[in-house]
Amino acid sequence: MARQRLAKFGIGEVVQHRVYPFRGVIFDVDPTFDNSEEWWLAIPEEVRPHKDQPFYHLLAENAQGSYIAYVSEQNLRVDDSGLPIDHPGVPFLFGELRDGRYALKGINPN
């Protein structure tokens, strides 16, 4: 049985992709890869991530618009811009952005 790592990032955290020009807010975390084999094989082999790491569901945005992204932990880093995420799903799931993290609606962080 493969050992699972603890997720480096949490729900509500604003992150950016290490390679591609997009950023987003995490709304779910899979402890290991949990998408289709076709999705995984569509990634070029030289940049294909390992499956035995956390994968994150993001409300993402780039210069062309907003979308949902599924990204491996190795391809994410903290977004320290302090800018909000302009995705139409953000107000449905999250409240205020504070210190690079959105508060989940209905959850008091204090």
ChimeraX commands (.cxc) that place a marker at each C-alpha (Angstrom):
marker #1 position 0.00,0.00,0.00 radius 0.5
marker #1 position 1.35,3.43,-0.98 radius 0.5
marker #1 position 2.02,5.94,1.75 radius 0.5
marker #1 position -0.01,9.14,1.56 radius 0.5
marker #1 position 1.56,12.50,2.27 radius 0.5
marker #1 position -0.14,15.31,4.10 radius 0.5
marker #1 position -1.34,18.07,1.79 radius 0.5
marker #1 position 0.94,21.11,1.70 radius 0.5
marker #1 position -1.92,23.48,0.77 radius 0.5
marker #1 position -5.39,23.86,2.26 radius 0.5
marker #1 position -8.94,24.70,1.27 radius 0.5
marker #1 position -9.27,28.43,0.57 radius 0.5
marker #1 position -5.57,28.99,-0.10 radius 0.5
marker #1 position -4.65,31.03,-3.18 radius 0.5
marker #1 position -2.01,29.31,-5.32 radius 0.5
marker #1 position -0.42,29.61,-8.73 radius 0.5
marker #1 position 0.89,27.04,-11.19 radius 0.5
marker #1 position 4.67,26.71,-11.29 radius 0.5
marker #1 position 4.80,26.40,-15.10 radius 0.5
marker #1 position 1.58,27.67,-16.65 radius 0.5
marker #1 position 0.22,31.21,-16.20 radius 0.5
marker #1 position -2.80,30.61,-14.00 radius 0.5
marker #1 position -3.76,30.94,-10.38 radius 0.5
marker #1 position -6.70,29.85,-8.29 radius 0.5
marker #1 position -8.24,29.08,-4.95 radius 0.5
marker #1 position -8.32,25.49,-3.64 radius 0.5
marker #1 position -11.79,24.12,-3.02 radius 0.5
marker #1 position -11.00,20.40,-2.62 radius 0.5
marker #1 position -8.00,18.11,-2.11 radius 0.5
marker #1 position -7.47,14.49,-3.14 radius 0.5
marker #1 position -4.78,12.70,-1.08 radius 0.5
marker #1 position -3.57,11.03,-4.31 radius 0.5
marker #1 position -4.50,11.21,-7.99 radius 0.5
marker #1 position -8.25,10.64,-8.49 radius 0.5
marker #1 position -8.99,11.56,-12.09 radius 0.5
marker #1 position -9.30,9.48,-15.27 radius 0.5
marker #1 position -6.40,7.58,-16.77 radius 0.5
marker #1 position -7.10,9.38,-20.06 radius 0.5
marker #1 position -6.65,12.75,-18.35 radius 0.5
marker #1 position -3.32,11.63,-16.87 radius 0.5
marker #1 position -2.03,10.12,-20.13 radius 0.5
marker #1 position -2.93,13.32,-22.04 radius 0.5
marker #1 position -0.17,15.12,-20.11 radius 0.5
marker #1 position 3.16,14.95,-21.97 radius 0.5
marker #1 position 5.28,12.23,-20.36 radius 0.5
marker #1 position 8.22,14.55,-19.65 radius 0.5
marker #1 position 6.04,16.75,-17.41 radius 0.5
marker #1 position 3.50,14.16,-16.20 radius 0.5
marker #1 position 3.23,14.29,-12.39 radius 0.5
marker #1 position 3.45,11.27,-10.12 radius 0.5
marker #1 position 0.09,9.96,-8.93 radius 0.5
marker #1 position 1.16,9.40,-5.31 radius 0.5
marker #1 position 0.90,13.01,-4.17 radius 0.5
marker #1 position -1.98,15.33,-3.27 radius 0.5
marker #1 position -3.96,16.76,-6.17 radius 0.5
marker #1 position -5.95,19.97,-5.82 radius 0.5
marker #1 position -9.23,21.17,-7.32 radius 0.5
marker #1 position -9.01,24.90,-8.07 radius 0.5
marker #1 position -11.39,27.64,-9.05 radius 0.5
marker #1 position -8.82,28.92,-11.53 radius 0.5
marker #1 position -8.28,31.94,-13.73 radius 0.5
marker #1 position -5.92,33.03,-16.46 radius 0.5
marker #1 position -5.87,35.80,-19.09 radius 0.5
marker #1 position -8.56,34.00,-21.12 radius 0.5
marker #1 position -11.08,33.47,-18.32 radius 0.5
marker #1 position -12.05,31.22,-15.43 radius 0.5
marker #1 position -12.36,27.45,-15.20 radius 0.5
marker #1 position -11.88,24.45,-12.88 radius 0.5
marker #1 position -8.34,23.02,-12.73 radius 0.5
marker #1 position -6.95,19.78,-11.28 radius 0.5
marker #1 position -3.29,20.19,-10.33 radius 0.5
marker #1 position -0.63,18.08,-8.62 radius 0.5
marker #1 position 1.06,19.44,-5.53 radius 0.5
marker #1 position 4.47,19.50,-7.26 radius 0.5
marker #1 position 3.09,22.03,-9.76 radius 0.5
marker #1 position 1.72,24.54,-7.26 radius 0.5
marker #1 position 3.21,27.32,-5.19 radius 0.5
marker #1 position 1.73,29.95,-2.90 radius 0.5
marker #1 position 0.43,33.04,-4.71 radius 0.5
marker #1 position 1.67,35.99,-2.70 radius 0.5
marker #1 position 0.15,38.71,-4.91 radius 0.5
marker #1 position -2.66,39.41,-2.42 radius 0.5
marker #1 position -5.08,39.77,-5.34 radius 0.5
marker #1 position -8.52,38.14,-5.26 radius 0.5
marker #1 position -9.50,35.31,-7.62 radius 0.5
marker #1 position -12.01,36.49,-10.23 radius 0.5
marker #1 position -13.94,33.24,-10.66 radius 0.5
marker #1 position -17.76,33.18,-10.56 radius 0.5
marker #1 position -17.69,30.24,-8.11 radius 0.5
marker #1 position -15.73,32.07,-5.42 radius 0.5
marker #1 position -18.68,33.96,-3.85 radius 0.5
marker #1 position -20.71,30.72,-3.59 radius 0.5
marker #1 position -18.05,28.86,-1.59 radius 0.5
marker #1 position -15.97,31.52,0.09 radius 0.5
marker #1 position -16.21,34.72,2.06 radius 0.5
marker #1 position -13.49,37.28,2.63 radius 0.5
marker #1 position -9.92,36.96,1.31 radius 0.5
marker #1 position -7.47,37.55,4.15 radius 0.5
marker #1 position -3.70,36.96,4.11 radius 0.5
marker #1 position -3.79,34.86,0.92 radius 0.5
marker #1 position -6.62,32.61,2.04 radius 0.5
marker #1 position -10.37,32.67,1.59 radius 0.5
marker #1 position -12.62,31.73,4.49 radius 0.5
marker #1 position -15.17,29.04,3.67 radius 0.5
marker #1 position -18.69,30.37,3.96 radius 0.5
marker #1 position -20.25,29.44,7.26 radius 0.5
marker #1 position -16.87,28.74,8.90 radius 0.5
marker #1 position -15.44,31.23,11.36 radius 0.5
marker #1 position -11.62,31.05,11.15 radius 0.5
marker #1 position -11.22,32.49,14.69 radius 0.5
marker link #1:1,2 radius 0.2
marker link #1:2,3 radius 0.2
marker link #1:3,4 radius 0.2
marker link #1:4,5 radius 0.2
marker link #1:5,6 radius 0.2
marker link #1:6,7 radius 0.2
marker link #1:7,8 radius 0.2
marker link #1:8,9 radius 0.2
marker link #1:9,10 radius 0.2
marker link #1:10,11 radius 0.2
marker link #1:11,12 radius 0.2
marker link #1:12,13 radius 0.2
marker link #1:13,14 radius 0.2
marker link #1:14,15 radius 0.2
marker link #1:15,16 radius 0.2
marker link #1:16,17 radius 0.2
marker link #1:17,18 radius 0.2
marker link #1:18,19 radius 0.2
marker link #1:19,20 radius 0.2
marker link #1:20,21 radius 0.2
marker link #1:21,22 radius 0.2
marker link #1:22,23 radius 0.2
marker link #1:23,24 radius 0.2
marker link #1:24,25 radius 0.2
marker link #1:25,26 radius 0.2
marker link #1:26,27 radius 0.2
marker link #1:27,28 radius 0.2
marker link #1:28,29 radius 0.2
marker link #1:29,30 radius 0.2
marker link #1:30,31 radius 0.2
marker link #1:31,32 radius 0.2
marker link #1:32,33 radius 0.2
marker link #1:33,34 radius 0.2
marker link #1:34,35 radius 0.2
marker link #1:35,36 radius 0.2
marker link #1:36,37 radius 0.2
marker link #1:37,38 radius 0.2
marker link #1:38,39 radius 0.2
marker link #1:39,40 radius 0.2
marker link #1:40,41 radius 0.2
marker link #1:41,42 radius 0.2
marker link #1:42,43 radius 0.2
marker link #1:43,44 radius 0.2
marker link #1:44,45 radius 0.2
marker link #1:45,46 radius 0.2
marker link #1:46,47 radius 0.2
marker link #1:47,48 radius 0.2
marker link #1:48,49 radius 0.2
marker link #1:49,50 radius 0.2
marker link #1:50,51 radius 0.2
marker link #1:51,52 radius 0.2
marker link #1:52,53 radius 0.2
marker link #1:53,54 radius 0.2
marker link #1:54,55 radius 0.2
marker link #1:55,56 radius 0.2
marker link #1:56,57 radius 0.2
marker link #1:57,58 radius 0.2
marker link #1:58,59 radius 0.2
marker link #1:59,60 radius 0.2
marker link #1:60,61 radius 0.2
marker link #1:61,62 radius 0.2
marker link #1:62,63 radius 0.2
marker link #1:63,64 radius 0.2
marker link #1:64,65 radius 0.2
marker link #1:65,66 radius 0.2
marker link #1:66,67 radius 0.2
marker link #1:67,68 radius 0.2
marker link #1:68,69 radius 0.2
marker link #1:69,70 radius 0.2
marker link #1:70,71 radius 0.2
marker link #1:71,72 radius 0.2
marker link #1:72,73 radius 0.2
marker link #1:73,74 radius 0.2
marker link #1:74,75 radius 0.2
marker link #1:75,76 radius 0.2
marker link #1:76,77 radius 0.2
marker link #1:77,78 radius 0.2
marker link #1:78,79 radius 0.2
marker link #1:79,80 radius 0.2
marker link #1:80,81 radius 0.2
marker link #1:81,82 radius 0.2
marker link #1:82,83 radius 0.2
marker link #1:83,84 radius 0.2
marker link #1:84,85 radius 0.2
marker link #1:85,86 radius 0.2
marker link #1:86,87 radius 0.2
marker link #1:87,88 radius 0.2
marker link #1:88,89 radius 0.2
marker link #1:89,90 radius 0.2
marker link #1:90,91 radius 0.2
marker link #1:91,92 radius 0.2
marker link #1:92,93 radius 0.2
marker link #1:93,94 radius 0.2
marker link #1:94,95 radius 0.2
marker link #1:95,96 radius 0.2
marker link #1:96,97 radius 0.2
marker link #1:97,98 radius 0.2
marker link #1:98,99 radius 0.2
marker link #1:99,100 radius 0.2
marker link #1:100,101 radius 0.2
marker link #1:101,102 radius 0.2
marker link #1:102,103 radius 0.2
marker link #1:103,104 radius 0.2
marker link #1:104,105 radius 0.2
marker link #1:105,106 radius 0.2
marker link #1:106,107 radius 0.2
marker link #1:107,108 radius 0.2
marker link #1:108,109 radius 0.2
marker link #1:109,110 radius 0.2
view
